[in-house]
């Protein structure tokens, strides 16, 4: 198989993984905003929306796996041509930030929210933290896309 065809296949898979992760993050953000509005207006949580957000984690995982596998494939095919470039190193740092932020902030805040709701407590602080988390994730995705397009030196 021609190396350029293989590289393009990896690039397509990479973009699909990025679209899946970023798109899922946007959908999760919108779903959470609807959830928090219903909580505020109706007083009772919409558990079906929380269940939907839980299911989105699988899509994020699939997108992440596609990104990692295809990114590794592109590195192998190009013999690490981009590895020494600053934009690429920053991009890798941002990807690590997205992953760590998801596990260390997003997951913990969602757990706190569920515990607060189960206990019948108000969760305004946690809701604010989750909204900030989503904003941070979307901003980081935007920065990754900018770096990938413009390849700043």
C-alpha positions in Angstrom: 0.0 0.0 0.0 1.2 3.5 -0.9 2.5 5.4 2.2 0.5 8.5 1.2 -2.7 6.5 1.1 -2.0 5.0 4.5 -1.2 8.5 5.9 -4.5 9.8 4.5 -6.4 6.9 6.1 -4.8 7.6 9.4 -5.6 11.3 9.0 -9.3 10.6 8.2 -9.5 8.4 11.3 -7.7 11.1 13.4 -10.2 13.8 12.2 -13.1 11.4 12.9 -11.8 10.8 16.4 -11.4 14.5 17.0 -14.9 15.3 15.6 -16.4 12.5 17.8 -14.7 13.8 21.0 -15.3 17.5 20.4 -18.9 16.9 19.2 -19.7 14.7 22.1 -18.3 17.4 24.5 -20.5 20.0 22.9 -23.6 17.8 23.1 -22.8 16.9 26.7 -22.5 20.7 27.4 -25.9 21.4 25.9 -27.4 18.5 27.6 -26.0 19.6 31.0 -27.3 23.1 30.4 -30.8 21.8 29.8 -30.4 19.6 32.9 -29.3 22.5 35.1 -32.2 24.7 33.8 -34.7 22.0 34.5 -33.3 21.5 38.0 -33.5 25.2 38.7 -37.0 25.7 37.1 -38.7 22.5 38.0 -36.9 21.8 41.3 -36.5 18.1 40.5 -33.6 16.7 38.5 -34.2 15.1 35.2 -32.5 11.7 35.8 -32.9 10.7 32.1 -30.6 13.6 31.1 -28.0 12.5 33.7 -28.2 8.9 32.3 -27.7 10.3 28.8 -24.6 12.2 29.9 -23.2 9.0 31.5 -23.6 7.2 28.1 -21.7 9.9 26.3 -18.5 8.7 28.1 -18.4 5.7 25.8 -18.4 8.0 22.8 -15.6 10.1 24.3 -13.6 6.8 24.8 -14.1 5.7 21.2 -13.0 9.1 19.9 -10.0 9.1 22.2 -9.0 5.6 21.0 -9.4 6.6 17.4 -7.2 9.7 18.1 -4.5 7.8 19.8 -4.3 4.9 17.3 -4.4 7.1 14.3 -2.0 9.6 15.7 0.4 6.9 16.5 0.0 5.5 13.0 0.7 8.9 11.5 3.8 9.2 13.7 5.0 5.8 12.5 4.3 6.6 8.8 6.0 10.0 8.9 8.9 8.7 11.1 8.1 11.4 13.7 8.4 14.3 11.4 6.3 16.6 13.5 7.5 15.4 16.9 10.2 18.1 17.2 7.9 21.0 16.2 6.7 23.3 19.0 3.0 23.4 17.8 2.9 19.6 18.0 4.4 19.4 21.5 1.9 22.0 22.7 -0.9 20.0 21.0 0.2 16.9 22.9 0.2 18.8 26.1 -3.3 20.1 25.4 -4.5 16.5 24.6 -3.1 15.4 28.0 -4.8 18.3 29.6 -8.2 17.3 28.1 -7.7 13.8 29.4 -6.6 14.8 32.9 -9.3 17.5 33.1 -11.9 14.9 32.2 -10.8 12.5 34.8 -9.7 14.8 37.6 -12.3 17.5 37.3 -15.3 16.4 35.2 -15.7 12.9 36.6 -15.3 14.1 40.2 -17.7 17.0 39.8 -20.4 14.7 38.2 -19.9 12.3 41.1 -20.4 15.2 43.6 -23.5 16.3 41.7 -25.1 12.8 41.8 -24.3 12.6 45.6 -25.8 16.0 46.2 -29.0 15.1 44.2 -29.3 11.8 46.0 -29.0 13.6 49.4 -31.6 16.2 48.3 -29.1 19.0 48.7 -28.6 22.1 46.5 -25.8 21.7 44.0 -25.3 25.2 42.7 -21.5 25.2 43.3 -21.1 21.9 41.6 -23.2 23.0 38.6 -21.1 26.1 38.2 -17.9 23.9 38.3 -19.3 21.6 35.7 -20.2 24.5 33.4 -16.6 25.8 33.8 -15.3 22.3 33.1 -17.2 22.2 29.8 -16.1 25.6 28.8 -12.5 24.6 29.5 -12.8 21.4 27.4 -14.4 23.2 24.4 -11.7 25.9 24.6 -8.9 23.3 24.6 -10.4 21.5 21.6 -10.6 24.9 19.8 -6.9 25.5 20.6 -5.9 22.0 19.4 -7.8 22.7 16.1 -6.1 26.0 15.7 -2.6 24.5 16.3 -3.3 21.7 13.9 -4.4 24.1 11.1 -1.9 26.9 11.5 1.1 24.8 12.8 2.6 27.8 14.6 6.4 27.6 14.8 
